[in-house]
Structures are given as structure tokens and as C-alpha cells.
Amino acid sequence: MTERIYLSKPHMGGEEIKFINEAFEANWISPAGPNITNFENELGQYLDGINVAALSSGTAAIHLALIILGIQRNDEVICSTFTFSGTCNPIVYLGAVPVFVDSEPSTWNMDPVLLRTCIEDRIAKGRKPKAIIAVHLYGMPAKMDEIMQVAHEFNIPLIEDAAEALGSAYKGKKCGTFGDFGVLSFNGNKIITTSGGGALTSHNQDWIEKAKFLATQARDKAVHYQHSEIGYNYRLSNICAGIGRGQLQVIENRVELRRNKFDTYFKGLSPNSIQFLTEPDGHFSNRWLTAVLLPKRINVYELISFLESKNIETRPLWKPMHLQPIFHQYPFYSNSLSNNLFEGGVCLPSSSNLTIGEQDKVIQFMKEFMEN
Ligand SMILES: *Cc1c(COP(=O)(O)O)cnc(C)c1O
């Protein structure tokens, strides 16, 4: 059997093991230690000087952001429908109500016009939303000027889910630095990984201190263990942070490699009437995954199973949250776009360490399928 071609796999830079060894030598095998502090500082520097809390996952980061913003039971929180469930699960952890908003065609991310319609309608119903979670899906920055304009106008805090968008930028400014909070993920399939991990970012240092406090069981300043608030065990380990430090050293290269994969697919497949999402002016995508739209005559699942028979992993685009059995009862503001994307799209193998030969194979099999 030929070696499996994965959708997105880890790609170590080389220095990770050095930072892990340092942790072992100093016996910092815990959710505290110098790799954590250094990882936070280095990530903060990469993101133009923002404050960072290193956490156990991106989902944990969203959970803490919502808690710090004071989200309570039955509050409404607006969320992109076209995303991964990690974006909106934390809303439900808090007993709050997700309100889903559809995408717009130039970025596939939250439609700012529909966002306004949604907010006005919720206010008319006496249910002013308490927060907005906007996602940069597949690394493509959302229309941040327009979304932030609406958020400011109605004075609603904004959480930016940049889990897939480390290294992406909008009008020269890095994703993860726009919102009241930014969220990153270092899960194994993301552009850089700590094997599992995440981060919360904010320009508000007090909020980041609060996040670190909540992430370590909300322990009061006392010799004994005393708690005045409910805490969480959400801190990143010093070992994982060591992996993160090594990965951060190569982030720019990983962005370049992922963007090259996109360009190669574009050259190879756009003549076969496959549609690619191009970058609107001012949008710089890390191209975490190359996601394409297929002509109507192509059945996505047949294509996926054909490629699977060649030991190539591909995947439909994210199934929108309003179509998920567990979320379908929640309010949804639709323009049908995310339904169409889900029905007609596929994600292609996009690892930064995908070889030229492997990518060529994917392109050849895609063409073979399209031509038959
Ligand atoms: C991966 C991901 C998350 C969650 O991150 P984890 O670290 O896996 O918890 C949230 N939102 C989006 C869009 C993601 O892709």
C-alpha cells in the first residue's frame, strides 16, 4: 500500500525537542514553567505585542473568553454558522444560546450585512446579543472592518476565532489581534501544533491575567487552597509549550509552504472548472487548508471515496452549525450560502510537508475523476 496522504499533518521544525529536553532537565513537567511564559511572550511578539494566555485548547480559550465577558445562562451569542463545532460548543457549556449567521461569498465568513439584520431582529425581540464570535475559516480573514463597525455600533464585544488563521492578516494586521479577544488553536491538524493546545489573546492585560487565573482552578491568594470562583483546568503544559516554541520559529515558512500548496492546486485544477477562493484586496490567508468548490455535476462523496481508494484523505467543507442535529433548534439568519458550500466543496491535502510528488498525485487523481 502506498503511504497515506493526509489532509493536514504535523510538521516539526527541529528545535522543539531542544525545548522539551530543557523542560526534562529542569524537571518542569507541569502546567507551569519557563516554556509556557516564553511561548506566551514569543507568540505575543509575533502578534504585534498582544497579551497571551497559553491554554489546553482553542475551545478552552473560547470558553474562558465568554466567561470573562460575563455571558450567562439564556444570553444570546452570535456565531458564524460555517465553522467547526469547537467555536460554538462553549456557548452551550454556559447555558447560553447560539444565534447563527450565514456567510458571504468573497471570504465564506460571517456576512456583515446579515450580522446587522440579525442584531436588529434580536433587539426587536428584546434579546440583544451579548457577544459575537467571528471565524476566519480555512485561514481566510473575515471582512473585519465591516464586522467590527457593526459590533462597535451596537456595542457588542467581539471574539475572533483565529484557530485556523495564525499567520493570516487583514489590511496588514495579524488575525487574532482584532477582537476584544482572539482565539488560536495548536491542535495536531493546525498550521503549527503543540500536539494539542490553544491560546487566548487580548489587548486587555487584566483579562489575560483573569484567563490564567480561571485556567488554573481560580485559586485565591492564600497559603491554603481557597476558591471564591469556579475554576477550570485549562493551562497548557510546559512540555507542550516547548513544542510550541519550536513551531513558532518556523511559522512564516509554514505559511509560505501552505500558500505554495494552494498555488499549485490552483494552477493544476482551475482549468477543470474547479473554483478556488481568491484573496479579496487586503486579505492575506495562511491557506491552512485549500478548500475548493466542485462543478454541480460532481458528487462530493463519490470524489472523496474515489480518493480514499487511492489512500488520499480529503473532506467535505465544514458542515454548518445550523444543520447539526445538536444545534438545529437555535435561531439562524440565512442566505443559503453555507448550505451550498457544504454541498459542493471539498478540502484537499494541504500539509506544509506534503511533497511535490504527493501533491502531483492528488492533482492527477482529481483530474482523472473529473474527466470521467
Ligand atoms: C480547531 C478549531 C477550534 C478549536 O480548537 P481546539 O484546539 O481543537 O479546541 C475552534 N474553531 C475553529 C474554527 C477550529 O478550526
The ligand as a MOL file (V3000), in Angstrom:
LIG
                    3D

  0  0  0     0  0            999 V3000
M  V30 BEGIN CTAB
M  V30 COUNTS 15 15 0 0 0
M  V30 BEGIN ATOM
M  V30 1 C -9.6990 23.7890 15.6840 0
M  V30 2 C -10.7400 24.8170 15.8210 0
M  V30 3 C -11.2630 25.2060 17.0570 0
M  V30 4 C -10.9630 24.5070 18.3470 0
M  V30 5 O -9.6550 24.3650 18.6630 0
M  V30 6 P -9.1770 23.1100 19.5740 0
M  V30 7 O -7.7900 23.4840 19.9360 0
M  V30 8 O -9.2600 21.8970 18.7170 0
M  V30 9 O -10.0840 23.0620 20.7520 0
M  V30 10 C -12.1710 26.2500 17.1090 0
M  V30 11 N -12.5690 26.8630 15.9890 0
M  V30 12 C -12.1180 26.5150 14.7790 0
M  V30 13 C -12.5890 27.2620 13.5960 0
M  V30 14 C -11.2050 25.4700 14.6470 0
M  V30 15 O -10.7930 25.0800 13.4300 0
M  V30 END ATOM
M  V30 BEGIN BOND
M  V30 1 1 1 2
M  V30 2 1 2 3
M  V30 3 2 2 14
M  V30 4 1 3 4
M  V30 5 2 3 10
M  V30 6 1 4 5
M  V30 7 1 5 6
M  V30 8 2 6 7
M  V30 9 1 6 8
M  V30 10 1 6 9
M  V30 11 1 10 11
M  V30 12 2 11 12
M  V30 13 1 12 13
M  V30 14 1 12 14
M  V30 15 1 14 15
M  V30 END BOND
M  V30 END CTAB
M  END
